[in-house]
Amino acid sequence: MENIDTLLGLEDLRSTGIEVRPDENGSESIHVNCLPVRKPSCPVCGSKYCYVDKYSTRTVQDLECSGKKVFLHVETIRYSCQEPVPGNPQEHCGKTFQADVEMIAKKARVTKRFRNVLAEEALSIPFLKVAEAYSVSNMTVKRSFEEYLEEKEQWKKENFYCPTGIGIDENHLNGQYCLVVTDNDQNTLLDIFDNKDPETVRDVLQELKNKNNLQYVTMDLCAEYRSAVKEVFGQKVAVIADHYHVQKLVNDAMMATRKNLVEAMPANKRSGTKYNANLLKKNLENLTDYDKERMARSFKAIPGSDMTYALKEAFRSIYSYTSRESAEKAFERFCKEIPEEEAFEPFRKLCRTIRQWHKEVFNYFDYDRASNGFTEAVNGIISGRNAQGNGYSFPILRGLALYGKGNTAFRPSAQGKRKQVLPKKL
């Protein structure tokens, strides 16, 4: 039987018999009777002075061998500890326990190595497809994945690190908001939390190891998140307002101004003004000749709308400057170029918002143009995986995002390879 044990890779089991049986679908499977090799010790007192209390058989599925399914029928034993109690030799410990077999998964009816195969497949494809591919139940895949996550979580706690820059964003999954935190240096997902409250942000930042490594945090224009960062780090860590969110505010101001201009027109002149509205969101360098013709007709139909597009492009050009000082001057010029008409109030409101976030908006130029782009991309991947699985529970979805294949994988190799992103003014 030693050759069988070697062939099947039985680690802490010894085979006592083997047979090949036909399955219901006409194929064959290998069935191996096994006994545990090691005698366990009492989990209470540590003694090996234990009697056998009860025998039972546990059947678990293992990796295939020569294209055939393998089932291990393990004779599990329940022991009773007979170690005398110190100071009272007439009494015994009496603890009953079942010996754990190291190579068998605790939750699922599979070996650990087969569990790992199921779990790693489940990282990239839905549970149901994994179950069909390996002829196991969907619940077996789910339990295998949950146990796999428990081991991964322990490793993650021991190897977690603090990067020089992190991104913060929220996502809406299965009817609840969650907080997504990423490593902006290595483009890696750090963690997902089941709510987006400022208290959660505060706790996440406070629990970071080696917090002195952190230099900046990117986020959208959320005042509560900004306050949480300042509360934990004060002025030591810079907050950077994501420039994509800032540009969205600019586009919103442009569209609101265009709407005001249309509403100011006589009713009999508004026909056709709703067309080509989204064309204004296109960048100037991306316009085709046909786009320019359509835009010219739109400008002619709506007096003043050409100015809304010019203001949008003027603000966008601010991000092309190479220094903070020149960008700040460009912003001041932009504010002065806004017409005084009431219709352009959305742009004046935009300027007030930017002034409230002035430091955070222009920190972008001091920290190597850091943005929340990767965090937004991760959010898209997470939402797509959630839809693919038809509504995973939050712990499962978090595990898929953290340890799955692709851009969201938590990579151990990231530690020690972080690039240093320092403010240009230091």
VEXLOLO-74128 format. One record per residue (C-alpha): residue in one letter; chain; x, y, z. Coordinates in Angstrom, 2 decimals, always signed. Each point is the difference from the previous one (the first is absolute). Layout:
residues N
> A/A/X/Y/Z
...
END
This chain:
residues 426
> M/A/+0.00/+0.00/+0.00
> E/A/+2.98/+2.31/+0.35
> N/A/+0.14/+0.39/-3.80
> I/A/-3.67/+0.98/+0.02
> D/A/+0.61/+2.54/+2.75
> T/A/+2.86/+1.50/-2.01
> L/A/-1.98/+0.02/-3.25
> L/A/-2.98/+1.75/+1.59
> G/A/+2.17/+2.30/+2.11
> L/A/-1.62/-0.96/+3.30
> E/A/+1.74/+2.14/+2.59
> D/A/-1.36/-0.92/+3.43
> L/A/-2.12/-2.95/-1.11
> R/A/+0.81/-3.66/-0.60
> S/A/-2.01/-1.98/-2.54
> T/A/-1.44/-3.37/+1.04
> G/A/-1.81/-0.90/-3.20
> I/A/-0.78/+1.23/-3.50
> E/A/-2.57/-0.85/-2.64
> V/A/-1.35/+1.41/-3.26
> R/A/-3.77/+0.36/-0.16
> P/A/-2.30/+0.94/-2.91
> D/A/-1.89/+3.28/+0.29
> E/A/-3.59/+0.73/-0.93
> N/A/+1.10/+1.76/-3.21
> G/A/+1.96/-3.04/-1.19
> S/A/+3.49/+1.21/+0.96
> E/A/+2.17/-1.40/+2.75
> S/A/+1.25/+1.48/+3.28
> I/A/+2.69/-1.03/+2.46
> H/A/-0.97/-0.66/+3.62
> V/A/+2.71/-0.20/+2.66
> N/A/-0.50/-1.08/+3.61
> C/A/+2.32/+1.95/+2.33
> L/A/+1.08/+0.25/+3.61
> P/A/+1.58/+3.04/+1.72
> V/A/+3.72/-0.46/+0.58
> R/A/+0.49/+2.19/+3.07
> K/A/-1.59/-0.49/+3.39
> P/A/-1.27/+3.39/+1.20
> S/A/+0.43/+1.69/+3.35
> C/A/-2.75/+1.41/+2.20
> P/A/-0.84/+3.61/-0.96
> V/A/-0.54/+0.86/+3.70
> C/A/+2.93/-1.54/+1.88
> G/A/+2.24/-1.07/-2.89
> S/A/+0.22/-3.61/+1.18
> K/A/+0.20/-2.93/-2.42
> Y/A/-1.47/-2.33/+2.63
> C/A/-3.28/-0.40/-1.89
> Y/A/-2.36/-2.89/-0.62
> V/A/-2.04/-0.61/-3.13
> D/A/-3.57/+1.04/+0.69
> K/A/-1.61/-0.50/-3.42
> Y/A/+0.81/-0.86/-3.62
> S/A/-1.64/+1.62/-3.03
> T/A/+0.74/+0.34/-3.71
> R/A/+0.30/+3.28/-1.85
> T/A/-0.01/+0.05/-3.80
> V/A/+1.81/+2.84/-1.75
> Q/A/+0.79/+0.68/-3.64
> D/A/+3.61/+0.45/-1.08
> L/A/+1.76/+1.06/-3.19
> E/A/-0.47/-2.24/-3.02
> C/A/+2.53/-2.73/-0.75
> S/A/+0.47/-1.24/-3.59
> G/A/-3.22/+1.74/-1.01
> K/A/-2.05/-1.74/+2.70
> K/A/-1.64/+1.61/+3.00
> V/A/+1.54/-0.96/+3.34
> F/A/-1.97/-0.40/+3.23
> L/A/+1.68/-0.54/+3.36
> H/A/-1.98/-1.93/+2.62
> V/A/+1.74/+1.12/+3.17
> E/A/-0.59/-1.83/+3.25
> T/A/-0.30/+2.86/+2.45
> I/A/+0.32/-0.72/+3.68
> R/A/-1.52/+1.76/+3.01
> Y/A/+2.26/-0.16/+3.04
> S/A/-0.57/+0.41/+3.72
> C/A/+2.86/+1.43/+2.07
> Q/A/+0.89/-2.13/+3.02
> E/A/+2.72/+2.24/+1.44
> P/A/-0.35/+0.20/+3.82
> V/A/-0.84/+3.43/+1.38
> P/A/+3.00/+1.46/+1.93
> G/A/-0.63/-0.28/+3.75
> N/A/-2.91/-2.39/-0.46
> P/A/+1.16/-3.21/-1.71
> Q/A/-3.46/-1.55/+0.38
> E/A/-1.41/+2.41/-2.61
> H/A/+0.93/+0.22/-3.65
> C/A/+0.01/+2.82/-2.53
> G/A/-2.88/-1.66/-1.86
> K/A/+0.18/+2.29/-3.06
> T/A/-1.43/-1.68/-3.11
> F/A/+1.30/+1.16/-3.34
> Q/A/+0.33/-1.11/-3.58
> A/A/+3.43/-0.08/-1.59
> D/A/+0.37/+2.44/-2.87
> V/A/+1.69/-1.28/-3.14
> E/A/+2.31/+2.69/-1.33
> M/A/-0.64/-0.62/-3.69
> I/A/-3.82/+0.11/+0.30
> A/A/-1.88/+3.29/-0.21
> K/A/-1.98/+0.90/+3.10
> K/A/-3.20/+1.29/-1.59
> A/A/-0.30/-1.78/-3.36
> R/A/+0.03/-3.72/-0.77
> V/A/+3.23/+0.28/-1.97
> T/A/+3.74/-0.11/+0.63
> K/A/+1.81/+3.30/+0.46
> R/A/+1.83/-0.30/-3.29
> F/A/-3.26/-0.64/-1.87
> R/A/-1.57/+2.86/+1.95
> N/A/+2.78/+2.32/-1.18
> V/A/-0.59/-1.03/-3.61
> L/A/-3.74/+0.74/+0.32
> A/A/+0.63/+3.31/+1.76
> E/A/+2.61/+1.20/-2.51
> E/A/-2.31/-0.87/-2.90
> A/A/-2.80/+1.89/+1.77
> L/A/+2.17/+3.11/+0.05
> S/A/-0.49/+0.42/-3.74
> I/A/-3.30/-1.74/-0.86
> P/A/-3.39/-0.28/+1.79
> F/A/-0.47/-2.66/+2.66
> L/A/-2.67/-1.83/-2.00
> K/A/+2.32/-0.50/-2.97
> V/A/+2.76/-1.30/+2.30
> A/A/-2.46/-2.45/+1.55
> E/A/-1.04/-1.26/-3.44
> A/A/+3.61/-0.33/-1.19
> Y/A/+1.10/-2.09/+3.00
> S/A/-3.31/-1.84/+0.59
> V/A/-0.45/+1.31/+3.53
> S/A/-2.82/+1.95/+1.60
> N/A/-0.18/+3.78/-0.07
> M/A/+0.05/-0.05/+3.81
> T/A/+3.28/-1.97/-0.05
> V/A/+1.57/+2.70/-2.14
> K/A/-1.36/+2.72/+2.28
> R/A/+1.28/-1.69/+3.18
> S/A/+3.36/-0.69/-1.62
> F/A/+0.29/+3.65/-0.96
> E/A/-0.96/+1.19/+3.49
> E/A/+2.64/-2.20/+1.64
> Y/A/+2.55/+1.11/-2.60
> L/A/-0.80/+3.62/+0.87
> E/A/+0.57/-0.62/+3.71
> E/A/+3.57/-1.10/-0.70
> K/A/+0.56/+2.89/-2.40
> E/A/-1.29/+2.49/+2.56
> Q/A/+2.48/-1.21/+2.57
> W/A/+2.83/+0.40/-2.50
> K/A/-1.26/+3.45/-0.97
> K/A/-0.03/+1.22/+3.62
> E/A/+3.60/-1.08/+0.43
> N/A/+1.20/+1.54/-3.27
> F/A/-2.14/+3.12/-0.28
> Y/A/+1.93/+3.17/-0.79
> C/A/-0.51/+3.74/-0.31
> P/A/+0.81/+1.48/-3.43
> T/A/+1.09/+3.57/-0.69
> G/A/-3.33/+0.81/-1.60
> I/A/-3.50/-1.46/+0.34
> G/A/-3.26/+0.59/-1.82
> I/A/-3.43/+0.09/+1.67
> D/A/-3.34/-0.39/-1.74
> E/A/-3.44/-1.46/+0.69
> N/A/-2.00/-2.60/-1.91
> H/A/-3.60/-1.16/+0.15
> L/A/-0.34/-3.79/+0.11
> N/A/-3.11/-2.09/+0.71
> G/A/-1.90/+2.88/+1.55
> Q/A/+2.77/+1.29/+2.26
> Y/A/+2.88/+2.44/-0.29
> C/A/+3.52/-1.20/+0.62
> L/A/+3.41/+1.65/+0.25
> V/A/+2.78/-0.91/-2.47
> V/A/+3.64/+0.71/+0.90
> T/A/+2.85/-0.44/-2.50
> D/A/+3.77/+0.30/-0.18
> N/A/+0.67/+2.72/-2.57
> D/A/+3.69/-0.89/-0.31
> Q/A/-0.38/-3.64/-0.99
> N/A/-3.56/+0.23/-1.39
> T/A/-1.20/-2.59/+2.49
> L/A/-3.23/-0.37/+1.95
> L/A/+0.74/+0.25/+3.73
> D/A/-3.43/-0.75/+1.44
> I/A/-3.77/+0.42/-0.19
> F/A/-2.17/+0.89/+2.99
> D/A/-3.74/-0.53/+0.37
> N/A/-0.90/+3.65/+0.54
> K/A/+1.25/+3.40/-1.12
> D/A/-0.44/+1.97/+3.23
> P/A/+2.69/+2.57/+0.89
> E/A/+0.58/-1.96/+3.21
> T/A/+0.99/-3.00/-2.14
> V/A/+2.47/+2.15/-1.94
> R/A/+1.43/+1.26/+3.26
> D/A/+0.36/-3.53/+1.40
> V/A/+1.64/-1.27/-3.20
> L/A/+2.60/+2.78/+0.05
> Q/A/+0.70/-0.42/+3.72
> E/A/+0.55/-3.75/-0.35
> L/A/+2.54/+0.31/-2.82
> K/A/+3.41/-1.43/+0.88
> N/A/+3.00/+2.26/-0.58
> K/A/-2.24/+3.02/-0.46
> N/A/+3.06/+2.20/-0.46
> N/A/+0.33/-1.44/-3.51
> L/A/-3.25/+1.65/-1.09
> Q/A/+0.44/+3.30/-1.85
> Y/A/-3.29/+0.64/-1.79
> V/A/-3.61/-1.17/-0.35
> T/A/-2.03/+0.42/-3.20
> M/A/-3.79/+0.29/+0.15
> D/A/-2.99/+1.68/-1.56
> L/A/-1.20/+3.30/+1.44
> C/A/-1.40/-1.50/+3.22
> A/A/+0.44/+2.39/+2.93
> E/A/-0.60/-2.78/+2.58
> Y/A/+2.82/-2.14/-1.39
> R/A/+2.29/+3.02/-0.09
> S/A/-0.79/+0.73/+3.65
> A/A/+0.72/-3.62/+0.94
> V/A/+3.47/+0.16/-1.61
> K/A/+0.78/+3.31/+1.72
> E/A/-1.19/-1.34/+3.35
> V/A/+2.39/-2.97/-0.16
> F/A/+3.03/+1.58/-1.72
> G/A/-0.43/+3.76/+0.33
> Q/A/+2.17/+1.74/-2.61
> K/A/+2.45/-2.88/-0.34
> V/A/-2.01/-1.70/-2.76
> A/A/-1.27/+1.88/-3.05
> V/A/-3.54/-0.43/-1.34
> I/A/-0.26/+0.06/-3.79
> A/A/-3.36/+0.67/-1.64
> D/A/-0.37/-2.35/-2.96
> H/A/+0.23/+2.08/-3.17
> Y/A/-2.55/-2.18/-1.84
> H/A/-2.62/+0.93/+2.59
> V/A/+1.01/+3.64/-0.27
> Q/A/-0.37/-0.13/-3.78
> K/A/-3.44/-1.57/+0.45
> L/A/-1.02/+3.05/+2.02
> V/A/+1.19/+2.14/-2.89
> N/A/-2.06/-2.00/-2.49
> D/A/-3.04/+0.25/+2.27
> A/A/+0.46/+3.78/+0.19
> M/A/+0.23/+0.17/-3.79
> M/A/-3.20/-2.00/-0.51
> A/A/-1.89/+1.98/+2.68
> T/A/+1.09/+3.28/-1.63
> R/A/-1.12/-1.25/-3.41
> K/A/-3.38/-0.87/+1.48
> N/A/-0.30/+3.52/+1.45
> L/A/+0.81/+1.48/-3.39
> V/A/-2.68/-2.12/-1.69
> E/A/-2.60/+0.91/+2.63
> A/A/+0.76/+3.67/-0.55
> M/A/-0.89/-0.33/-3.72
> P/A/-3.52/+0.61/-1.34
> A/A/-2.06/-3.19/-0.08
> N/A/-0.32/+0.08/-3.79
> K/A/+3.81/+0.04/-0.37
> R/A/+0.74/-3.09/+2.13
> S/A/-0.83/-2.57/-2.66
> G/A/+2.97/-2.30/-0.57
> T/A/+2.10/+1.38/+2.86
> K/A/+0.02/-3.32/+1.86
> Y/A/+1.99/-1.66/-2.75
> N/A/+3.81/-0.17/+0.07
> A/A/+0.07/+0.82/+3.73
> N/A/+2.31/-2.91/+0.91
> L/A/+2.35/+1.04/-2.79
> L/A/+1.17/+2.80/+2.31
> K/A/+1.53/-2.57/+2.35
> K/A/+2.47/-1.06/-2.67
> N/A/+3.51/+1.38/+0.30
> L/A/+1.03/+2.50/-2.64
> E/A/+2.81/-2.17/-1.38
> N/A/-2.41/-2.93/-0.45
> L/A/-2.50/+1.85/-2.14
> T/A/-0.31/-1.15/-3.61
> D/A/-0.79/+2.41/-2.83
> Y/A/-3.58/-1.22/+0.08
> D/A/-0.15/+0.60/+3.76
> K/A/+1.23/+3.54/-0.51
> E/A/-2.72/+0.67/-2.59
> R/A/-2.69/-1.29/+2.32
> M/A/+1.42/+2.01/+2.89
> A/A/+0.08/+3.18/-2.09
> R/A/-3.70/-0.44/-0.81
> S/A/-0.73/-0.54/+3.69
> F/A/+1.92/+3.15/+0.98
> K/A/-1.96/+1.97/-2.60
> A/A/-3.33/-1.34/+1.30
> I/A/+0.83/+0.81/+3.64
> P/A/+1.72/+3.39/+0.40
> G/A/+2.70/-0.14/+2.68
> S/A/+0.40/-3.78/-0.06
> D/A/+3.36/+0.36/-1.75
> M/A/+1.24/+1.74/+3.15
> T/A/-1.07/-2.94/+2.18
> Y/A/+2.14/-2.35/-2.09
> A/A/+2.91/+2.43/+0.01
> L/A/-0.14/+0.22/+3.81
> K/A/-0.05/-3.77/+0.30
> E/A/+3.06/-0.33/-2.20
> A/A/+1.75/+2.86/+1.83
> F/A/-0.43/-1.77/+3.33
> R/A/+1.12/-3.32/-1.46
> S/A/+3.18/+1.63/-1.25
> I/A/+0.93/+0.84/+3.61
> Y/A/+0.99/-3.64/+0.51
> S/A/+2.49/+0.21/-2.86
> Y/A/+2.25/+2.38/+1.96
> T/A/+3.16/-1.47/+1.48
> S/A/+0.14/+1.99/+3.25
> R/A/-2.43/+0.82/+2.75
> E/A/+0.70/+3.73/-0.20
> S/A/-0.78/+0.26/-3.72
> A/A/-3.16/-2.10/+0.46
> E/A/-1.23/+2.24/+2.83
> K/A/+0.54/+3.08/-2.16
> A/A/-1.89/-1.64/-2.87
> F/A/-2.90/-0.69/+2.37
> E/A/-0.15/+3.67/+1.05
> R/A/-0.10/+1.04/-3.66
> F/A/-2.77/-2.51/-0.59
> C/A/-2.12/+1.51/+2.78
> K/A/+0.39/+3.49/-1.48
> E/A/-1.07/-1.18/-3.47
> I/A/-3.46/-1.12/+1.17
> P/A/-2.68/+2.35/-1.43
> E/A/-2.09/+1.94/+2.49
> E/A/-3.33/-1.16/-1.42
> E/A/-2.24/-1.91/+2.40
> A/A/-0.01/-3.04/-2.29
> F/A/+3.69/-0.58/+0.82
> E/A/-0.63/-0.32/+3.77
> P/A/+0.86/-3.77/-0.09
> F/A/+3.57/+0.90/-0.98
> R/A/+0.27/+2.53/+2.83
> K/A/-1.28/-2.67/+2.39
> L/A/+2.68/-2.32/-1.40
> C/A/+2.68/+2.58/+0.82
> R/A/-1.27/+0.28/+3.57
> T/A/+0.19/-3.79/+0.36
> I/A/+3.54/-0.10/-1.36
> R/A/+1.04/+2.75/+2.42
> Q/A/-1.40/-2.06/+2.89
> W/A/+2.14/-2.91/-1.22
> H/A/+2.86/+2.14/-1.31
> K/A/+2.79/-1.72/+1.88
> E/A/-1.24/-3.50/-0.78
> V/A/-0.66/+0.73/-3.69
> F/A/+3.45/+1.46/-0.62
> N/A/+1.83/-2.61/+2.10
> Y/A/-0.37/-2.02/-3.20
> F/A/+2.97/+1.88/-1.45
> D/A/+2.26/-0.59/+3.02
> Y/A/-0.50/-3.77/+0.23
> D/A/+0.89/-1.32/-3.43
> R/A/-3.54/+0.59/-1.34
> A/A/-1.49/-2.65/+2.27
> S/A/-3.66/-0.79/-0.66
> N/A/-2.74/-2.41/+1.02
> G/A/-0.07/-1.60/-3.44
> F/A/+1.06/-3.46/+1.14
> T/A/-2.48/+0.04/+2.89
> E/A/-2.80/+0.81/-2.42
> A/A/+1.16/-2.81/-2.30
> V/A/+0.00/-2.46/+2.92
> N/A/-3.55/+1.07/+0.83
> G/A/-1.04/-0.88/-3.53
> I/A/+1.64/-3.44/+0.22
> I/A/-1.66/-0.69/+3.36
> S/A/-3.43/+1.01/-1.31
> G/A/+0.48/-2.19/-3.06
> R/A/+0.99/-3.01/+2.09
> N/A/-2.98/+0.58/+2.28
> A/A/-2.34/-0.04/-3.00
> Q/A/+1.71/-3.12/-1.37
> G/A/-0.64/-1.87/+3.24
> N/A/-3.61/+1.20/+0.20
> G/A/+0.43/+1.67/+3.38
> Y/A/+2.81/-1.48/+2.09
> S/A/-0.08/+0.59/+3.75
> F/A/+2.33/+2.78/+1.09
> P/A/+2.69/-2.29/+1.55
> I/A/+0.12/-2.12/-3.17
> L/A/+0.14/+3.03/-2.29
> R/A/+2.71/+1.56/+2.14
> G/A/+2.06/-3.19/-0.22
> L/A/-0.42/-0.18/-3.78
> A/A/+1.12/+3.60/-0.37
> L/A/+2.97/-0.26/+2.38
> Y/A/+1.45/-3.31/-1.12
> G/A/-1.41/-0.44/-3.49
> K/A/+2.03/-0.07/-3.18
> G/A/+0.50/+3.25/-1.85
> N/A/+0.50/+3.62/+0.99
> T/A/-1.72/-0.31/+3.38
> A/A/+2.20/-2.79/+1.39
> F/A/+1.70/+0.62/+3.35
> R/A/+3.62/-0.56/-0.99
> P/A/+2.46/-0.96/+2.76
> S/A/+2.89/+1.10/-2.22
> A/A/-1.19/+3.60/+0.21
> Q/A/+1.56/+0.38/+3.44
> G/A/+3.56/+1.23/-0.27
> K/A/-0.46/+1.20/-3.59
> R/A/-1.91/+3.20/+0.65
> K/A/+1.14/+3.07/-1.85
> Q/A/+0.58/+3.16/+1.98
> V/A/-2.25/+2.86/-1.10
> L/A/+1.14/+3.17/+1.73
> P/A/-1.39/+3.52/-0.35
> K/A/+1.89/+1.95/-2.63
> K/A/+0.46/+2.92/+2.39
> L/A/+1.88/-2.05/+2.60
END
